[in-house]
């Protein structure tokens, strides 16, 4: 795989995207929209090289731009999901947000690689996924297995919780989370 893909998988691209978003042109004007990707392509490549020690060749520059666009699309999708949470996600989030749970910082609907996870505590490398009945279907089960494999390769432990568990006994769910962060 290319250096740009490796950066994306390790999420170092978040730093690159922050850099791109705050980049200004020679006149000090903020670069907005698609223009910023074309205008700061070279700087993005240089920053990836600096972050990773990789050496991205000229022929990989377009891939860097594509990866930046994919990352920004993931961020946009995650933002949409955060504003449209299920009642089960809302109930669990109430218990996790603002460091209410054991003083740990959890993020909701967070992009990791090509996936968006329901909840993640990066400090403890823990992902919590809420599953409805749709996750029992054959195609979805295979997708979940591939996704879980990727996330485990990134060093995360995954807890899967069914929606009815949130509704019926949130205390047991929180205890399971507690046991997994100790």
MIDO-714278 format. One line per 2 residues: number of its first residue (from 1); their letters; for each residue x, y, z of C-alpha. Coordinates in nm, 4 decimals. Example, Ala and Ser with C-alpha at 12.3 -4.5 7.8 and 13.67 -1.06 7.14 Angstrom:
REM residues 2
1 = as = 1.2300/-0.4500/0.7800 | 1.3670/-0.1060/0.7140
***
This chain:
REM residues 182
1 = xx = 0.0000/0.0000/0.0000 | 0.1083/0.3564/-0.0531
3 = xx = 0.2386/0.5909/0.2131 | -0.0790/0.8011/0.1849
5 = xx = -0.2979/0.4962/0.2540 | -0.0830/0.4021/0.5523
7 = xx = -0.1233/0.7505/0.6966 | -0.5003/0.7312/0.6529
9 = xx = -0.5184/0.3957/0.8277 | -0.3213/0.5295/1.1227
11 = xx = -0.5417/0.8392/1.1425 | -0.2455/1.0763/1.1159
13 = xx = -0.4479/1.2336/0.8400 | -0.6587/1.4103/1.1015
15 = xx = -0.3575/1.6311/1.1671 | -0.3148/1.6881/0.7957
17 = xx = -0.6796/1.7843/0.7568 | -0.6551/2.0300/1.0455
19 = xx = -0.3534/2.1812/0.8746 | -0.5386/2.2029/0.5433
21 = xx = -0.8453/2.3610/0.6995 | -0.6396/2.6369/0.8585
23 = xx = -0.4087/2.6948/0.5657 | -0.4115/3.0406/0.4117
25 = xx = -0.2890/3.1637/0.0750 | 0.0001/3.4060/0.0230
27 = xx = -0.2310/3.7038/0.0861 | -0.3471/3.5633/0.4201
29 = xx = -0.6956/3.4762/0.2920 | -0.8482/3.1554/0.4239
31 = xx = -0.8758/2.8877/0.1586 | -1.2251/2.7397/0.1469
33 = xx = -1.4046/2.4528/-0.0212 | -1.2449/2.2320/-0.2844
35 = xx = -0.9945/2.5041/-0.3634 | -0.8017/2.4319/-0.0453
37 = xx = -0.7202/2.0782/-0.1549 | -0.5644/2.1991/-0.4798
39 = xx = -0.3937/2.4978/-0.3194 | -0.2254/2.3187/-0.0316
41 = xx = -0.1620/1.9782/-0.1840 | 0.2134/2.0241/-0.1549
43 = xx = 0.1899/2.1314/0.2096 | -0.0328/1.8326/0.2904
45 = xx = 0.2215/1.5965/0.1353 | 0.5045/1.7631/0.3263
47 = xx = 0.3118/1.7390/0.6514 | 0.2379/1.3695/0.5972
49 = xx = 0.6074/1.3142/0.5303 | 0.6948/1.4997/0.8498
51 = xx = 0.4364/1.3172/1.0665 | 0.5161/0.9685/0.9445
53 = xx = 0.8720/0.9881/0.8201 | 0.7315/0.8549/0.4927
55 = xx = 0.8380/0.9904/0.1595 | 0.5358/1.0429/-0.0596
57 = xx = 0.6359/1.0582/-0.4225 | 0.5017/1.3133/-0.6688
59 = xx = 0.2859/1.0471/-0.8340 | 0.1055/0.9890/-0.5012
61 = xx = -0.0014/1.3510/-0.4535 | -0.3421/1.2961/-0.6104
63 = xx = -0.3994/1.0040/-0.3749 | -0.3221/1.2317/-0.0795
65 = xx = -0.5875/1.4733/-0.2042 | -0.8355/1.1854/-0.2486
67 = xx = -0.7607/1.0574/0.1000 | -0.8119/1.4076/0.2433
69 = xx = -1.1480/1.4270/0.0682 | -1.2474/1.0822/0.1968
71 = xx = -1.1517/1.1847/0.5505 | -1.3533/1.5043/0.5257
73 = xx = -1.6534/1.3050/0.3964 | -1.6193/1.0712/0.6977
75 = xx = -1.6189/1.3706/0.9295 | -1.9291/1.5103/0.7606
77 = xx = -2.1109/1.1737/0.7849 | -2.0132/1.1391/1.1513
79 = xx = -2.1516/1.4853/1.2222 | -2.4815/1.3882/1.0554
81 = xx = -2.4984/1.0697/1.2650 | -2.4321/1.2660/1.5848
83 = xx = -2.7302/1.4885/1.5136 | -2.9541/1.1876/1.4361
85 = xx = -2.8787/0.9479/1.7226 | -3.1146/0.6635/1.8069
87 = xx = -3.2869/0.6650/2.1450 | -3.0526/0.3850/2.2532
89 = xx = -2.7434/0.5858/2.1562 | -2.8846/0.8895/2.3373
91 = xx = -2.9421/0.6887/2.6531 | -2.5891/0.5484/2.6580
93 = xx = -2.4365/0.8819/2.5575 | -2.6058/1.0485/2.8548
95 = xx = -2.4012/0.8159/3.0792 | -2.0719/0.8487/2.8889
97 = xx = -2.0581/1.2154/2.7899 | -1.8645/1.4920/2.9644
99 = xx = -1.6377/1.2418/3.1419 | -1.9321/1.1237/3.3548
101 = xx = -1.8217/0.7639/3.3291 | -1.5104/0.6997/3.5387
103 = xx = -1.3665/1.0345/3.4295 | -1.3007/0.8964/3.0801
105 = xx = -1.3474/1.0939/2.7612 | -1.5716/0.9197/2.5111
107 = xx = -1.6453/1.0396/2.1599 | -1.9615/0.9497/1.9720
109 = xx = -1.9931/0.8690/1.6021 | -1.6175/0.8952/1.5513
111 = xx = -1.4422/0.8104/1.2232 | -1.1660/0.5496/1.2430
113 = xx = -1.0218/0.4574/0.9061 | -1.3110/0.3967/0.6672
115 = xx = -1.5547/0.3308/0.9503 | -1.7577/0.5380/1.1927
117 = xx = -1.7851/0.3833/1.5387 | -2.0726/0.4542/1.7774
119 = xx = -1.8568/0.5373/2.0806 | -1.4816/0.5357/2.1395
121 = xx = -1.2563/0.5997/2.4368 | -0.9139/0.6512/2.2805
123 = xx = -0.7446/0.6644/2.6199 | -0.8453/0.3011/2.6807
125 = xx = -0.8559/0.1902/2.3126 | -1.2172/0.0864/2.3622
127 = xx = -1.5006/0.0959/2.1095 | -1.8656/0.0445/2.2024
129 = xx = -2.1021/-0.0548/1.9218 | -2.4786/-0.0601/1.9637
131 = xx = -2.6496/-0.3197/1.7494 | -3.0130/-0.3487/1.6514
133 = xx = -3.1762/-0.6502/1.4909 | -3.0307/-0.5530/1.1512
135 = xx = -2.6879/-0.6643/1.2711 | -2.8099/-1.0247/1.2830
137 = xx = -2.8656/-1.0388/0.9055 | -2.6086/-1.2369/0.7062
139 = xx = -2.4665/-0.9507/0.4987 | -2.4420/-0.7214/0.7991
141 = xx = -2.2749/-0.9906/1.0098 | -1.9995/-1.0282/0.7486
143 = xx = -1.9556/-0.6506/0.7291 | -1.9287/-0.6311/1.1094
145 = xx = -1.6633/-0.9062/1.1118 | -1.4496/-0.7237/0.8523
147 = xx = -1.4947/-0.3959/1.0362 | -1.4093/-0.5510/1.3741
149 = xx = -1.0979/-0.7130/1.2286 | -0.9753/-0.3764/1.0995
151 = xx = -1.0496/-0.1994/1.4293 | -0.8758/-0.4734/1.6312
153 = xx = -0.5732/-0.4410/1.4031 | -0.5678/-0.0734/1.5032
155 = xx = -0.5418/-0.1847/1.8670 | -0.9025/-0.1370/1.9770
157 = xx = -1.1109/-0.3651/2.1949 | -1.4754/-0.3788/2.0847
159 = xx = -1.7830/-0.4228/2.3013 | -2.1055/-0.4990/2.1141
161 = xx = -2.4271/-0.4172/2.2957 | -2.7762/-0.4912/2.1682
163 = xx = -3.0283/-0.2098/2.1837 | -3.2610/-0.4085/2.4098
165 = xx = -2.9796/-0.4322/2.6684 | -2.9655/-0.0521/2.6810
167 = xx = -3.3409/-0.0374/2.7321 | -3.3761/-0.3265/2.9753
169 = xx = -3.0668/-0.2910/3.1947 | -2.8358/0.0022/3.1343
171 = xx = -2.6589/-0.0686/3.4655 | -2.5332/-0.4072/3.3377
173 = xx = -2.4102/-0.2407/3.0179 | -2.2204/0.0229/3.2181
175 = xx = -2.0714/-0.2493/3.4384 | -1.9502/-0.4365/3.1292
177 = xx = -1.7877/-0.1174/3.0041 | -1.6317/-0.0570/3.3478
179 = xx = -1.4821/-0.4068/3.3519 | -1.3333/-0.3503/3.0067
181 = xx = -1.1581/-0.0258/3.0983 | -0.9951/-0.1579/3.4177
***
